[in-house]
Amino acid sequence: MVRNVAEDVAALEQEDFNLLSGVEHGMRFSEWVAREKLPDFARLTAEEVDYRLDRVEDRGLVERQTIQYEGFRLTFEGYDVLALKAFAERETVSGFGAPLGVGKESDVFEVESYKPMALKFHREGYTNFREVQKERDYTSDNDHVSWFYTARKAAEREHEALHALYPDVNVPRPIDQNRHAIVMEKVDGVELNRAKLEAGQVVGVLDLILREIATAYREGYVHADISEYNVFVREDGIVLFDWPQSVPTDHENAREFLGRDVRNIVSYFRRKYPNPTPDTDDDAIADAVADDAFTSVRDYPA
């Protein structure tokens, strides 16, 4: 369930944040942090730890287990609080608004800065960590890899890609990143899967998407997860978003991922709009995209 944690940030005291940071530190080494280790990790007395644990547990920011030993770990709300606190201290975010989107791997909220922005909390690995481990190539120097490490690496990768691509590629402008969260430009538009394109617009929109994929490849990145759910259609063009699975073009599987992106998006247009692109050759299009020679799907017959 998506919850606005801004009220928690306002209500907590510095010692509460110290405790949450201590739990975060301990989770680098084990999924559950033993209670007796928290005074050292949080730099608080044992008595202060007891008091602060009650406060943050009541707010759902940590959870407890008592099998074998008494241990604690952050919930995603607790991790959200730490990230939002950092953004507030940097003056990146001054207000917290309504949800903009909720998915299995991220939650996005509107936030206030010098203008309305979007704050994306990555959720990778929290509910299905083992499956995400199979799909992502994030690694750790430690034997223990936790869900919050996976979510943080996803945010770092996405932020890095956005920084490298903006403004040459139509992606959301990145503003700031901390832990598993990214602040970025709020993009208005309609997701491609919900867009109602006129017959005369279909090929033009598909061409725009493929040209942006080609430009991203030229700038050094493959999205690696393109679909109708991460393309915004706007009056002035399109925007590609959701880049946590992106890979640099020197990745050993980059060309394979590029071909998959091209096939995914062309296949979607074929399914929804069967007439404009029935005879296009996906491999020829992918080759043209890779060579920065793409013009239009009309130029690549079967």
C-alpha positions as CSV (number, residue, x, y, z in Angstrom):
1,M,0.0,0.0,0.0
2,V,1.4,3.4,-1.0
3,R,1.7,5.8,1.9
4,N,2.7,9.4,2.0
5,V,5.6,9.5,4.5
6,A,6.0,13.3,4.6
7,E,4.1,13.5,7.9
8,D,6.6,11.0,9.4
9,V,9.5,13.1,8.3
10,A,8.0,16.2,10.0
11,A,7.1,14.3,13.2
12,L,10.4,12.4,13.8
13,E,13.3,13.8,15.9
14,Q,17.0,13.6,14.9
15,E,17.5,10.6,17.2
16,D,14.8,8.7,15.4
17,F,16.6,9.3,12.1
18,N,19.8,8.1,13.8
19,L,18.1,4.9,14.8
20,L,16.7,4.3,11.3
21,S,20.2,5.0,9.8
22,G,21.6,2.5,12.3
23,V,19.2,-0.2,11.2
24,E,20.0,0.7,7.5
25,H,23.8,0.3,8.3
26,G,23.2,-3.1,10.0
27,M,21.2,-4.4,7.1
28,R,24.3,-4.2,5.0
29,F,25.4,-7.3,6.8
30,S,22.2,-9.2,7.6
31,E,18.6,-9.1,6.8
32,W,17.6,-8.6,10.4
33,V,19.7,-6.4,12.7
34,A,20.1,-7.8,16.2
35,R,18.7,-5.5,18.9
36,E,22.0,-5.5,20.9
37,K,23.9,-4.2,17.9
38,L,21.7,-1.1,17.4
39,P,23.3,1.2,20.1
40,D,26.7,0.9,18.2
41,F,25.1,1.3,14.8
42,A,22.9,4.2,15.8
43,R,25.3,5.8,18.3
44,L,22.6,5.9,20.9
45,T,22.4,4.5,24.4
46,A,20.5,1.2,24.9
47,E,17.8,3.1,26.7
48,E,17.5,5.6,23.9
49,V,17.3,2.8,21.3
50,D,14.4,1.2,23.3
51,Y,12.5,4.5,23.2
52,R,13.2,5.2,19.6
53,L,12.3,1.7,18.5
54,D,8.8,2.1,19.9
55,R,8.4,5.4,18.1
56,V,9.5,4.2,14.7
57,E,7.8,0.8,15.0
58,D,4.5,2.4,15.8
59,R,4.8,4.4,12.6
60,G,5.5,1.2,10.6
61,L,9.1,2.3,9.7
62,V,10.7,-0.8,11.0
63,E,9.5,-4.3,11.6
64,R,10.5,-6.9,14.2
65,Q,11.2,-10.6,14.3
66,T,11.7,-12.7,17.4
67,I,12.6,-16.1,16.0
68,Q,16.1,-17.2,17.2
69,Y,16.8,-13.6,18.2
70,E,15.2,-10.2,18.4
71,G,16.0,-8.3,15.2
72,F,14.8,-5.4,13.2
73,R,14.8,-4.2,9.7
74,L,13.6,-1.2,7.7
75,T,10.3,-1.3,5.9
76,F,10.2,0.5,2.6
77,E,8.4,3.3,4.4
78,G,11.4,3.6,6.7
79,Y,13.7,3.7,3.7
80,D,11.4,6.3,2.1
81,V,11.7,8.5,5.2
82,L,15.5,8.4,5.1
83,A,15.6,9.4,1.4
84,L,13.0,12.1,1.8
85,K,14.9,13.5,4.8
86,A,18.0,13.8,2.6
87,F,16.1,15.5,-0.2
88,A,14.6,18.0,2.3
89,E,18.1,18.8,3.8
90,R,19.4,19.4,0.3
91,E,16.4,21.6,-0.4
92,T,15.6,19.4,-3.4
93,V,12.1,18.8,-2.1
94,S,9.9,21.3,-0.2
95,G,6.5,19.6,-0.3
96,F,5.0,16.2,-0.9
97,G,1.9,15.5,-3.0
98,A,-0.4,12.9,-4.4
99,P,0.7,9.6,-6.1
100,L,1.3,9.8,-9.8
101,G,1.7,6.1,-10.4
102,V,2.0,2.9,-8.6
103,G,3.7,-0.3,-9.9
104,K,5.2,-3.5,-8.7
105,E,8.7,-2.0,-9.0
106,S,8.2,1.7,-8.2
107,D,5.9,4.3,-6.6
108,V,5.9,7.8,-8.0
109,F,4.6,10.9,-6.2
110,E,4.3,14.6,-7.2
111,V,6.6,16.8,-5.0
112,E,7.2,20.5,-4.8
113,S,10.5,22.1,-5.6
114,Y,11.0,25.3,-7.5
115,K,8.2,23.8,-9.7
116,P,6.3,20.5,-9.5
117,M,8.5,17.5,-9.8
118,A,8.2,13.7,-9.7
119,L,9.7,11.6,-6.9
120,K,10.2,8.0,-7.8
121,F,10.8,5.4,-5.1
122,H,12.2,2.1,-6.5
123,R,10.7,-1.0,-5.0
124,E,12.7,-3.7,-6.8
125,G,13.3,-6.8,-4.7
126,Y,11.0,-6.1,-1.7
127,T,8.2,-8.5,-2.6
128,N,10.0,-10.9,-5.0
129,F,13.7,-10.4,-4.4
130,R,14.9,-13.7,-5.7
131,E,13.1,-13.2,-9.1
132,V,14.6,-9.7,-9.4
133,Q,18.1,-11.1,-8.7
134,K,17.7,-13.4,-11.7
135,E,16.7,-10.6,-14.0
136,R,19.2,-7.9,-12.9
137,D,22.9,-7.9,-13.0
138,Y,23.4,-5.7,-9.8
139,T,26.1,-7.1,-7.7
140,S,27.5,-6.4,-4.2
141,D,30.9,-6.6,-2.6
142,N,29.2,-8.3,0.4
143,D,27.8,-11.9,0.4
144,H,24.6,-10.5,1.8
145,V,22.5,-8.6,-0.8
146,S,19.3,-7.0,0.6
147,W,16.2,-5.7,-1.1
148,F,17.2,-2.1,-0.3
149,Y,20.6,-2.6,-1.9
150,T,18.8,-3.9,-5.1
151,A,16.4,-0.9,-5.1
152,R,19.3,1.6,-4.5
153,K,21.3,0.1,-7.4
154,A,18.3,0.4,-9.6
155,A,17.8,4.1,-8.7
156,E,21.5,4.7,-9.2
157,R,21.5,3.1,-12.6
158,E,18.4,4.9,-13.8
159,H,19.7,8.3,-12.5
160,E,23.1,7.7,-14.3
161,A,21.3,6.8,-17.6
162,L,19.1,9.9,-17.4
163,H,22.1,12.1,-16.7
164,A,23.9,10.7,-19.7
165,L,21.0,11.0,-22.1
166,Y,19.3,14.2,-21.2
167,P,18.7,16.5,-23.2
168,D,19.8,14.7,-26.3
169,V,17.2,12.0,-25.8
170,N,13.7,12.8,-24.7
171,V,13.8,11.4,-21.2
172,P,12.7,13.1,-17.9
173,R,15.3,15.6,-16.7
174,P,17.0,14.2,-13.6
175,I,17.3,16.5,-10.6
176,D,18.6,14.5,-7.6
177,Q,19.1,10.9,-6.3
178,N,19.4,9.4,-2.8
179,R,19.2,5.8,-1.8
180,H,16.4,4.2,-3.8
181,A,14.8,7.4,-4.8
182,I,15.1,9.8,-7.7
183,V,13.7,13.3,-8.1
184,M,13.1,14.2,-11.8
185,E,11.1,16.4,-14.1
186,K,7.4,15.7,-14.0
187,V,6.4,14.7,-17.5
188,D,2.9,15.3,-18.8
189,G,1.5,13.0,-21.4
190,V,-0.4,9.8,-22.1
191,E,1.2,6.4,-21.8
192,L,1.4,4.8,-25.2
193,N,-0.9,1.8,-24.2
194,R,-3.6,4.3,-23.4
195,A,-3.0,6.7,-26.3
196,K,-5.7,6.8,-29.1
197,L,-3.7,7.6,-32.2
198,E,-5.4,8.6,-35.4
199,A,-4.6,6.5,-38.5
200,G,-2.4,9.2,-39.9
201,Q,-0.3,9.5,-36.6
202,V,0.6,5.8,-36.1
203,V,3.7,5.5,-38.3
204,G,4.9,9.0,-37.2
205,V,4.7,8.1,-33.5
206,L,6.4,4.7,-34.1
207,D,9.2,6.5,-36.1
208,L,9.7,9.0,-33.2
209,I,10.1,6.2,-30.7
210,L,12.6,4.3,-32.8
211,R,14.6,7.5,-33.5
212,E,14.8,8.2,-29.7
213,I,16.0,4.6,-29.2
214,A,18.6,5.2,-31.9
215,T,19.8,8.4,-30.4
216,A,20.1,6.7,-27.0
217,Y,22.2,4.0,-28.5
218,R,24.4,6.6,-30.1
219,E,24.7,8.3,-26.7
220,G,25.8,5.0,-25.1
221,Y,22.7,3.3,-23.7
222,V,20.1,0.7,-24.4
223,H,16.8,0.9,-22.5
224,A,16.5,-2.9,-22.4
225,D,12.8,-2.8,-21.3
226,I,11.0,-0.8,-23.9
227,S,7.2,-1.4,-24.1
228,E,4.0,0.5,-24.5
229,Y,4.0,1.1,-20.7
230,N,7.1,3.3,-20.6
231,V,6.5,5.7,-23.5
232,F,4.7,8.9,-23.0
233,V,2.9,10.4,-26.0
234,R,2.7,14.2,-26.0
235,E,1.6,16.9,-28.4
236,D,5.2,17.8,-29.0
237,G,6.6,14.3,-29.3
238,I,7.3,11.3,-27.1
239,V,9.3,10.7,-23.9
240,L,11.0,7.4,-22.9
241,F,11.0,6.7,-19.2
242,D,11.8,3.9,-16.7
243,W,15.5,3.3,-17.3
244,P,16.6,1.1,-14.3
245,Q,17.3,-2.0,-16.5
246,S,19.3,0.1,-19.1
247,V,22.8,-1.1,-20.1
248,P,25.7,0.7,-21.7
249,T,26.3,-0.1,-25.4
250,D,29.6,-1.8,-24.5
251,H,27.6,-4.4,-22.4
252,E,28.1,-7.9,-23.9
253,N,24.3,-8.2,-24.5
254,A,23.6,-4.6,-25.6
255,R,22.9,-5.5,-29.2
256,E,20.6,-8.3,-28.2
257,F,18.7,-6.0,-25.8
258,L,18.4,-3.3,-28.6
259,G,16.9,-5.9,-30.9
260,R,14.4,-6.9,-28.3
261,D,13.4,-3.3,-27.6
262,V,12.8,-2.8,-31.3
263,R,10.8,-6.0,-31.7
264,N,8.7,-5.2,-28.6
265,I,7.6,-1.7,-29.8
266,V,7.1,-2.7,-33.4
267,S,5.1,-5.8,-32.3
268,Y,2.9,-3.6,-30.1
269,F,2.1,-1.3,-33.1
270,R,1.3,-4.3,-35.3
271,R,-1.1,-5.7,-32.7
272,K,-2.9,-2.5,-32.1
273,Y,-2.7,-0.9,-35.5
274,P,-2.4,-3.8,-37.9
275,N,-2.4,-1.9,-41.2
276,P,0.5,0.6,-41.1
277,T,3.4,-1.7,-40.4
278,P,2.5,-5.3,-41.6
279,D,5.7,-6.0,-43.6
280,T,8.5,-4.4,-41.7
281,D,11.6,-6.4,-41.0
282,D,12.4,-6.1,-37.3
283,D,16.0,-7.2,-37.7
284,A,16.6,-4.7,-40.5
285,I,15.1,-1.9,-38.4
286,A,17.3,-2.9,-35.4
287,D,20.4,-2.9,-37.6
288,A,19.5,0.6,-38.8
289,V,18.8,1.8,-35.3
290,A,22.2,0.4,-34.1
291,D,24.0,2.1,-37.1
292,D,22.1,5.4,-36.5
293,A,20.7,5.1,-39.9
294,F,17.0,4.7,-39.1
295,T,14.6,6.8,-41.2
296,S,11.1,5.3,-41.2
297,V,9.5,1.9,-40.8
298,R,8.1,2.3,-44.3
299,D,11.7,1.9,-45.6
300,Y,12.2,-1.6,-44.2
301,P,10.0,-4.1,-46.0
302,A,10.1,-7.8,-45.3
